[in-house]
Amino acid sequence: MTIRASIVGGSGYAGGELLRLLLFHPEVEVAQVTSESSAGKFVYTRHPNLRSCTRLKFTPLEQLEPCDVLFVALPHGECAGRIEQLAGLAGRIVDLSADFRLRNAEDYQRWYGWEHPAEHWLNRFVYGLPEIHREQIRGAHYVSGVGCNATATNLAVWPLVKAGIVDLAREVIVEVKAGSSESGATAGPSSHHPDRSHAVRSYAPTGHRHTAEVLQVLATAGASTGVHMSVTAVELVRGVLATAHLFVRPELRASMDVMGLWKVYRAAYGGEPFVRLVRERQGVYRYPEPKILAGSNYAEVGFDYDADSGRIVALAAIDNLMKGAAGTAVQCMNLMCDVDEMLGLGFPGLHPV
């Protein structure tokens, strides 16, 4: 089986990671990669790590031809306005932007500040986090991308909420530390190297838009608790570390301990190919660490427990360009096309970086 795949908006960081993965996927032929600003140029002019790996050139969107799977890596707001056109070119679409992540059109006005132009398409897309929606993704025709900060947060807290051990009368507090590639390939004042280097900068202490995805995922588990996310820029290029604080239900505190939490996370992730549970007694890497996940589709999930207060500290680390974007998109494609879920994604990460 050969899957003909194309990438729309392939000149950015996520598009480059998609291309890297698809070029070496044993079941994929990359047909086209579009870019308006780089049309006619070799793809390695924007993605120099792919030099000698391919002779593909960027094409303009108007020259896009039909294919089996279309990956859309356009800026937020652009796919929604083109969805009818794009759906006519491919039977399966994976959109990496936020355009189809949320089920309610009203949420786009609240969290993104714009009116959704294709709200009748929202329920046709499956939220693309396989660890939570694998069966819906399997065989689906339209799958949304996932926010990188939301991915790390959801992987950390979802098993606890699903298991029914969280006190939903107390709201979930999440601190996310994020690398600079979250800002994309286009430089801006906040990502200018002299300003970003050596910085630990809180840029979204409240109201981060990925909060909407966490609320949506937890609602599927019947949880109506509030979620408060703060995001801090740190000196990483790739990487997200989410640290969430939740409280055990009062009636369960006497019986809860670290072993009980191990059981919860093992029940949720024991069979997951890309989730590694990390809580070591000694050593440097005792808890999840984004650094050692660079370039991989793996997520590390860990935890600790304060018995005196009943507080669970749940942690998850990912590479935001991989498990937070391109890697999960390819994982979704594998499920959609009924091939081995791990194909093209086995790289374990680099150490040291």
Residue pairs with C-beta under 8 A, 6 or more apart in sequence:
1 27
1 337
1 339
2 27
2 28
2 29
3 25
3 27
3 28
3 29
3 68
3 69
3 333
3 337
3 339
4 28
4 29
4 31
4 67
4 68
4 69
5 22
5 28
5 29
5 30
5 31
5 67
5 68
5 69
5 70
5 71
5 333
6 30
6 31
6 32
6 33
6 34
6 64
6 65
6 67
6 69
6 70
6 71
6 90
7 15
7 18
7 19
7 22
7 30
7 32
7 33
7 34
7 70
7 71
7 73
8 34
8 61
8 64
8 70
8 71
8 72
8 73
8 74
8 79
8 86
9 15
9 34
9 35
9 72
9 73
9 74
9 75
9 78
10 16
10 18
10 19
10 33
10 34
10 35
10 43
10 46
10 58
10 73
11 35
11 37
11 38
11 46
11 58
11 185
12 73
12 184
12 185
12 186
13 181
13 184
13 185
13 321
14 73
14 96
14 321
14 325
14 326
15 33
15 35
15 71
15 73
15 326
16 46
16 47
16 49
16 50
17 321
17 322
17 325
17 326
17 327
18 71
18 73
18 96
18 326
18 329
18 330
19 30
19 33
19 43
19 47
19 50
19 54
19 56
20 47
20 49
20 50
20 53
20 326
21 326
21 327
21 330
21 344
21 345
22 28
22 30
22 71
22 330
22 344
23 30
23 50
23 53
23 54
24 344
25 330
25 343
25 344
26 343
26 344
27 337
27 339
27 343
27 344
28 344
30 54
30 56
31 65
31 67
32 56
32 59
32 63
32 64
32 65
32 67
33 43
33 56
33 58
33 59
34 58
34 59
34 60
34 61
34 63
34 64
35 41
35 46
35 58
35 59
35 60
36 60
36 61
38 45
38 46
38 58
39 58
39 59
39 60
40 57
40 58
40 59
41 57
41 58
42 55
42 56
42 57
42 58
43 50
43 54
43 56
43 57
43 58
44 50
44 51
44 52
44 53
44 54
46 58
46 185
64 89
65 89
66 89
66 90
67 89
67 90
68 90
68 91
68 92
68 337
69 90
69 91
69 92
69 93
69 94
69 333
69 336
69 337
70 86
70 89
70 90
70 92
70 93
70 94
71 93
71 94
71 96
71 329
71 333
72 79
72 86
72 93
72 94
72 95
72 96
72 97
73 96
73 97
74 82
74 97
75 97
76 97
76 98
76 99
76 112
77 97
77 99
77 112
77 114
78 97
78 99
79 86
79 95
79 97
79 99
79 100
80 99
80 100
80 116
80 117
80 118
80 121
81 117
81 118
83 99
83 118
83 121
84 118
86 93
87 93
87 142
91 141
92 140
92 141
92 142
92 143
92 333
92 336
92 337
93 141
93 142
93 143
94 128
94 143
94 144
94 145
94 329
94 332
94 333
94 336
95 125
95 142
95 143
95 144
95 145
96 145
96 325
96 326
96 329
97 145
98 112
98 145
98 147
98 209
99 116
99 118
99 144
100 121
100 122
100 124
100 125
100 142
100 144
101 125
101 127
101 144
101 145
101 146
101 147
101 212
101 213
101 216
102 108
102 111
102 122
102 212
102 213
102 216
103 122
103 123
103 216
104 122
105 115
105 116
105 119
105 122
107 212
107 216
108 114
108 115
108 116
109 115
109 116
110 212
111 209
111 211
111 212
112 209
116 122
121 142
124 141
124 142
125 142
125 143
125 144
126 133
126 136
126 137
126 140
126 142
126 143
126 144
127 133
127 136
127 143
127 144
127 146
127 213
127 216
127 217
128 137
128 143
128 144
128 145
128 146
128 328
128 329
128 332
129 146
129 151
129 154
129 217
129 328
130 137
130 274
130 328
130 331
130 332
130 335
130 341
131 155
131 158
131 269
131 272
131 274
131 275
132 154
132 158
132 217
132 220
134 335
137 143
137 332
137 335
137 336
138 335
138 336
138 338
139 335
139 336
139 338
140 335
140 336
141 336
143 329
143 332
143 336
145 325
145 328
145 329
146 213
146 324
146 325
146 328
147 209
147 210
147 213
147 324
148 178
148 182
148 210
148 240
148 318
148 320
148 321
148 323
148 324
148 325
149 176
149 178
149 182
149 208
149 210
149 229
149 231
149 240
149 242
149 320
149 324
150 210
150 211
150 213
150 214
150 217
151 240
151 299
151 316
151 318
151 323
151 324
151 328
152 176
152 240
152 241
152 242
152 299
152 316
152 317
152 318
152 324
153 174
153 176
153 210
153 214
153 227
153 229
153 242
153 244
153 316
154 213
154 214
154 217
155 242
155 275
155 299
155 301
155 316
155 318
156 174
156 242
156 243
156 244
156 301
156 303
156 314
156 315
156 316
157 166
157 172
157 174
157 214
157 218
157 244
157 246
157 314
158 217
158 218
158 221
158 268
159 264
159 265
159 267
159 268
159 269
160 166
160 246
160 261
160 264
160 312
160 314
161 168
161 218
161 221
161 223
161 225
161 246
162 221
162 268
163 264
163 267
163 268
164 249
165 248
165 249
165 252
165 256
165 260
165 264
166 172
166 223
166 225
166 246
166 247
166 248
166 249
166 312
167 246
167 247
167 248
167 249
167 250
167 310
168 223
168 224
168 225
169 225
170 225
170 246
170 247
171 225
171 226
171 227
171 228
172 214
172 218
172 225
172 226
172 227
172 228
172 244
172 245
172 246
173 228
173 244
173 245
174 214
174 227
174 228
174 229
174 230
174 242
174 243
174 244
174 245
175 229
175 230
175 232
175 242
175 243
176 208
176 229
176 230
176 231
176 232
176 240
176 241
176 242
176 243
177 231
177 232
177 233
177 234
177 236
177 239
177 240
177 241
177 243
178 231
178 232
178 233
178 234
178 236
178 239
178 240
178 320
179 234
179 236
179 237
179 238
179 239
179 240
179 290
179 320
180 191
180 196
180 233
180 235
180 236
180 237
181 237
181 238
181 320
181 321
182 240
182 320
183 190
183 191
189 195
190 196
190 201
190 203
190 233
196 233
196 235
197 235
198 235
199 233
199 234
199 235
200 232
200 233
200 234
200 235
201 232
201 233
202 230
202 231
202 232
202 233
203 231
203 232
203 233
204 229
204 230
204 231
205 230
205 231
206 228
206 230
208 229
208 230
208 231
210 229
211 227
211 228
211 229
214 227
214 229
215 227
218 225
218 227
236 290
236 291
238 290
238 293
238 294
238 295
238 319
238 320
238 321
238 322
239 290
239 291
239 293
239 294
239 317
239 318
239 319
239 320
240 290
240 317
240 318
240 319
240 320
240 324
241 288
241 289
241 290
241 315
241 316
241 317
242 315
242 316
242 317
243 313
243 314
243 315
244 313
244 314
244 315
245 311
245 312
245 313
245 314
246 311
246 312
246 314
247 309
247 310
247 311
247 312
248 256
248 310
248 311
248 312
250 310
253 307
253 310
256 305
256 307
256 310
257 305
257 307
258 279
258 303
258 304
258 305
261 303
261 305
261 312
262 277
262 279
265 277
265 301
265 303
266 277
269 275
269 277
269 301
273 341
273 342
274 297
274 298
274 299
274 323
274 327
274 331
274 342
274 345
275 298
275 299
275 300
275 301
276 298
276 299
276 300
276 301
277 300
277 301
277 302
278 285
278 286
278 287
278 288
278 289
278 300
278 301
278 302
279 286
279 287
279 302
279 303
279 304
280 286
280 287
285 292
286 302
287 302
287 304
287 315
288 299
288 300
288 301
288 302
288 315
288 316
288 317
289 300
289 317
290 317
290 318
290 319
291 351
291 352
291 353
292 349
292 350
292 351
292 353
293 299
293 300
293 317
293 318
293 319
293 322
293 323
293 349
294 319
294 349
294 350
294 353
295 319
295 322
295 347
295 349
295 350
296 319
296 322
296 323
296 327
296 347
296 348
296 349
297 319
297 322
297 323
297 327
297 328
297 330
297 331
297 345
297 347
298 318
298 323
298 348
298 349
299 316
299 317
299 318
299 323
300 316
300 317
300 318
301 314
301 315
301 316
302 314
302 315
302 316
303 312
303 313
303 314
303 315
304 312
304 313
305 311
305 312
305 313
306 312
306 313
318 324
319 327
319 349
321 327
322 328
327 345
330 344
330 345
331 341
331 345
334 340
334 341
334 342
334 343
334 344
334 345
335 341
